[in-house]
Amino acid sequence: MKRRDEQMINLLKSDQIPEIQRPSWLNENVINGSFPFRDILNESVFYPASGLDSDPIMHLGHYFWSFVYADYGYTPESILAALDPAPFMGELRGGYSLICRRSLTEDELPLTRWNDESSCWLEGGNNREARERATPPFAEWALLERNYGSDKPRELMSLLFVGADGVTLFKKLYVENKVAPACIAIIQPGDGMGDQNWTDFSNPNAYLAQAAIENPAGSPRFLLYGGNGRVEWYKQCCWSGYDRRVAWPLARRDFVPGNPLPHSRDGALGLFERIV
């Protein structure tokens, strides 16, 4: 019998998902200029309740150039530690190296105003407890790279980490600006007993799914779905309409500070495509 991690798909193949050509705005100097708001959102991967999980970057970093993470349970200091440029220290980087980063201002991303205006906290779920746990909103923007040497041109990637609620951020970033992400990642979102999320991101009838599917700009083409537990739990997508299984089971990985190699984590991921 094969070992469990040998049965997993460790990396997607080029024939499983189309590669998107690197956009012209993404270069080494972009972080020093004006924040490219719409460019960051276009064809992006949106990951609400992300924690410091680098699995989407590890699996999709060869195909997408912009990742938007959202989690209200972290501080700017914890994100900076996760982006630590020291070798093998920054678990959030997913095997990429940090080129540069900067904090976004309220003028660039009005998170405090959005948080005050949001009605999400008033809608069902465990909103009161979640609000008490939430840290003050913030946004850190980083530019990452992966260098393959002479065999392949190096990859650049934009990573935006926002300390905010995922539903609020999706509505304010994508819906109100008439942009749709290429992919949404729903991985162990923490809505079960004793967990910290106020709404169930995996529920096709709950707030996130409704906002994404009813977005006037269109629905995300892909959904990366997974979590802890049995591999078979993630063989089918959690949202309706995402019936094409592009890849399953994809391995989950943990980066351990000081250890150059990631180790396997329980559970699995699946990548699914929406069939219209």
C-alpha positions as CSV (number, residue, x, y, z in Angstrom):
1,M,0.0,0.0,0.0
2,K,1.2,3.5,-0.8
3,R,1.9,5.9,2.0
4,R,-0.9,8.5,2.4
5,D,1.2,11.4,1.2
6,E,2.3,9.5,-1.9
7,Q,-1.4,9.2,-2.9
8,M,-1.8,13.0,-2.8
9,I,-1.2,15.4,-5.7
10,N,1.6,17.6,-4.5
11,L,1.5,20.0,-7.4
12,L,-1.0,20.8,-10.1
13,K,-0.1,19.9,-13.7
14,S,-0.2,22.5,-16.5
15,D,-3.0,20.6,-18.3
16,Q,-5.2,20.8,-15.2
17,I,-5.6,24.5,-15.0
18,P,-4.6,27.2,-17.6
19,E,-1.7,29.5,-16.7
20,I,-2.4,33.2,-16.7
21,Q,0.3,35.3,-18.3
22,R,2.0,37.6,-15.8
23,P,0.3,41.0,-16.0
24,S,2.4,44.0,-17.0
25,W,1.7,45.9,-13.7
26,L,3.5,43.2,-11.7
27,N,7.1,44.1,-11.4
28,E,9.8,44.8,-8.8
29,N,8.9,48.5,-8.5
30,V,5.2,48.2,-8.3
31,I,5.1,48.3,-4.5
32,N,6.8,51.7,-4.5
33,G,4.1,53.4,-6.5
34,S,0.4,53.9,-6.1
35,F,-1.5,50.9,-4.9
36,P,-2.9,49.2,-8.0
37,F,-6.3,48.5,-6.5
38,R,-8.2,46.9,-9.5
39,D,-5.1,45.1,-10.8
40,I,-4.7,43.4,-7.5
41,L,-8.2,42.2,-7.6
42,N,-8.4,41.1,-11.2
43,E,-7.8,37.3,-11.7
44,S,-6.9,37.0,-8.0
45,V,-7.2,34.2,-5.5
46,F,-9.3,35.3,-2.5
47,Y,-8.8,33.4,0.7
48,P,-11.1,34.4,3.7
49,A,-10.4,33.1,7.2
50,S,-6.9,32.3,5.8
51,G,-4.9,32.3,8.9
52,L,-1.2,31.9,7.9
53,D,-2.0,29.0,5.6
54,S,0.2,28.9,2.5
55,D,-1.5,26.0,0.7
56,P,-3.2,28.1,-1.9
57,I,0.1,29.8,-2.7
58,M,1.9,26.5,-2.9
59,H,-0.7,24.9,-5.2
60,L,-1.8,27.9,-7.3
61,G,1.2,30.1,-7.3
62,H,2.3,28.8,-10.7
63,Y,-1.0,29.9,-12.3
64,F,-2.2,33.0,-10.5
65,W,-0.3,36.2,-9.7
66,S,-2.3,37.9,-7.0
67,F,-3.5,36.5,-3.7
68,V,-5.8,38.3,-1.3
69,Y,-5.9,36.9,2.2
70,A,-8.4,38.0,4.9
71,D,-8.5,37.1,8.6
72,Y,-9.6,39.3,11.5
73,G,-7.8,37.2,14.1
74,Y,-4.3,38.4,13.4
75,T,-2.2,41.5,14.1
76,P,0.2,43.3,11.7
77,E,3.1,42.0,13.9
78,S,2.1,38.4,13.4
79,I,1.9,38.9,9.6
80,L,5.3,40.5,9.4
81,A,6.7,37.5,11.4
82,A,5.0,35.1,8.9
83,L,6.7,37.0,6.0
84,D,10.1,36.8,7.7
85,P,12.8,36.8,4.9
86,A,15.0,34.5,6.9
87,P,15.3,31.1,5.2
88,F,12.4,28.7,6.0
89,M,11.0,31.0,8.7
90,G,8.1,32.6,7.0
91,E,5.3,30.1,6.8
92,L,3.0,32.5,4.9
93,R,5.4,32.7,2.0
94,G,4.8,29.1,0.8
95,G,8.3,28.6,-0.5
96,Y,8.6,32.0,-2.1
97,S,11.1,34.7,-1.0
98,L,10.1,38.1,0.2
99,I,11.3,41.0,-2.1
100,C,9.6,43.9,-0.3
101,R,6.5,44.8,1.6
102,R,4.6,47.8,3.0
103,S,1.6,48.7,5.1
104,L,-1.3,50.2,3.3
105,T,-2.8,53.5,4.6
106,E,-6.5,54.2,5.2
107,D,-6.5,56.4,2.1
108,E,-5.4,53.4,0.0
109,L,-7.8,50.9,1.6
110,P,-10.4,52.5,4.0
111,L,-10.7,49.4,6.2
112,T,-11.9,51.3,9.3
113,R,-14.7,53.0,7.4
114,W,-15.7,49.7,5.8
115,N,-15.8,47.9,9.1
116,D,-18.0,50.7,10.6
117,E,-20.3,50.6,7.6
118,S,-20.6,46.8,7.4
119,S,-23.9,45.2,8.3
120,C,-22.3,41.7,8.3
121,W,-21.7,41.8,12.0
122,L,-25.4,42.3,12.5
123,E,-26.6,39.4,10.5
124,G,-27.0,36.1,12.3
125,G,-24.2,33.7,13.3
126,N,-21.9,34.2,16.2
127,N,-21.3,37.9,15.3
128,R,-21.0,39.3,18.7
129,E,-18.3,36.9,19.9
130,A,-16.5,37.3,16.6
131,R,-16.5,41.0,16.8
132,E,-15.1,40.9,20.3
133,R,-12.2,38.7,19.1
134,A,-11.4,40.8,16.0
135,T,-8.3,42.9,15.9
136,P,-8.2,46.4,14.5
137,P,-8.3,46.3,10.7
138,F,-5.0,46.6,8.8
139,A,-3.5,45.7,5.4
140,E,0.0,44.5,4.6
141,W,1.0,44.2,0.9
142,A,4.0,42.1,-0.1
143,L,5.8,41.2,-3.3
144,L,7.2,37.6,-3.4
145,E,9.4,35.7,-5.8
146,R,10.4,32.2,-6.6
147,N,13.7,31.7,-8.5
148,Y,14.1,28.5,-10.5
149,G,17.6,29.3,-11.7
150,S,18.4,29.0,-15.4
151,D,15.7,26.4,-16.1
152,K,12.7,28.8,-15.9
153,P,12.1,32.5,-15.5
154,R,11.5,33.5,-11.9
155,E,8.0,34.0,-10.7
156,L,6.7,37.2,-9.0
157,M,3.6,37.3,-6.9
158,S,1.5,39.9,-5.1
159,L,0.2,39.0,-1.7
160,L,-2.3,41.3,0.1
161,F,-3.1,40.3,3.7
162,V,-6.1,42.2,5.2
163,G,-7.0,42.0,8.8
164,A,-10.8,42.0,8.2
165,D,-13.9,39.8,8.0
166,G,-14.0,37.8,4.8
167,V,-17.6,38.6,3.9
168,T,-17.2,42.3,4.5
169,L,-14.0,42.4,2.5
170,F,-15.4,40.5,-0.4
171,K,-18.4,42.8,-0.7
172,K,-16.2,46.0,-0.4
173,L,-13.4,44.9,-2.6
174,Y,-15.0,42.8,-5.3
175,V,-18.7,43.4,-5.4
176,E,-18.7,47.2,-5.0
177,N,-15.9,47.5,-7.6
178,K,-17.5,45.1,-10.1
179,V,-14.6,42.7,-10.1
180,A,-14.7,38.9,-9.6
181,P,-11.8,36.8,-8.3
182,A,-10.6,33.9,-10.4
183,C,-10.7,31.6,-7.4
184,I,-11.9,31.5,-3.8
185,A,-10.2,29.3,-1.2
186,I,-12.3,27.8,1.5
187,I,-10.1,25.7,3.8
188,Q,-11.0,24.8,7.4
189,P,-12.8,28.2,7.9
190,G,-13.4,27.7,11.6
191,D,-17.2,27.7,11.8
192,G,-17.7,24.5,13.7
193,M,-18.3,23.9,17.4
194,G,-15.7,25.9,19.4
195,D,-14.3,27.6,16.3
196,Q,-14.2,31.3,15.7
197,N,-15.9,32.2,12.5
198,W,-19.3,33.8,12.7
199,T,-20.7,32.3,9.5
200,D,-20.2,29.1,7.5
201,F,-18.1,29.9,4.4
202,S,-18.7,26.4,3.0
203,N,-22.5,26.7,3.2
204,P,-23.8,27.4,-0.3
205,N,-26.8,29.3,1.1
206,A,-24.8,31.5,3.6
207,Y,-23.4,35.0,3.2
208,L,-20.1,34.4,1.4
209,A,-21.5,32.1,-1.2
210,Q,-24.5,34.4,-1.9
211,A,-22.2,37.4,-2.3
212,A,-19.8,35.5,-4.6
213,I,-22.5,33.8,-6.8
214,E,-24.7,37.0,-7.1
215,N,-21.7,39.3,-7.8
216,P,-22.7,41.3,-10.9
217,A,-19.2,41.0,-12.2
218,G,-19.6,37.2,-12.3
219,S,-18.8,34.2,-10.1
220,P,-15.3,32.9,-9.5
221,R,-14.3,30.3,-12.0
222,F,-12.6,28.0,-9.4
223,L,-13.1,27.0,-5.8
224,L,-10.2,25.5,-3.7
225,Y,-12.0,23.6,-1.0
226,G,-10.6,21.5,1.8
227,G,-9.7,21.1,5.4
228,N,-8.8,18.7,8.2
229,G,-10.1,15.2,8.6
230,R,-10.7,12.4,6.1
231,V,-9.6,12.9,2.5
232,E,-12.9,11.7,1.1
233,W,-14.7,14.6,2.8
234,Y,-13.3,17.0,0.1
235,K,-14.0,14.9,-3.0
236,Q,-17.0,17.1,-3.8
237,C,-17.2,20.8,-3.7
238,C,-19.1,22.5,-0.9
239,W,-20.8,25.1,-3.2
240,S,-23.4,24.3,-5.9
241,G,-22.4,24.6,-9.5
242,Y,-18.7,23.7,-9.0
243,D,-19.1,20.2,-10.4
244,R,-15.9,19.8,-12.4
245,R,-13.2,18.3,-10.3
246,V,-10.0,19.7,-11.6
247,A,-7.7,18.1,-9.1
248,W,-8.2,16.0,-6.0
249,P,-6.8,15.1,-3.5
250,L,-4.2,17.9,-3.2
251,A,-1.8,17.6,-0.3
252,R,-2.0,20.0,2.7
253,R,1.4,21.1,4.0
254,D,2.8,22.7,7.2
255,F,5.8,24.9,7.3
256,V,7.7,24.5,10.6
257,P,10.0,27.3,11.5
258,G,13.6,26.2,11.2
259,N,12.7,23.1,9.1
260,P,13.5,23.5,5.4
261,L,11.0,20.9,4.3
262,P,7.2,21.1,4.8
263,H,5.5,18.1,6.3
264,S,2.1,16.6,5.4
265,R,-1.0,17.7,7.4
266,D,-4.2,15.7,7.9
267,G,-6.9,16.3,5.4
268,A,-6.9,17.3,1.8
269,L,-7.8,19.9,-0.8
270,G,-9.7,19.8,-4.0
271,L,-9.8,22.3,-6.9
272,F,-13.2,22.6,-8.6
273,E,-14.4,24.5,-11.6
274,R,-17.8,26.1,-12.0
275,I,-19.9,24.7,-14.8
276,V,-22.4,27.2,-16.2
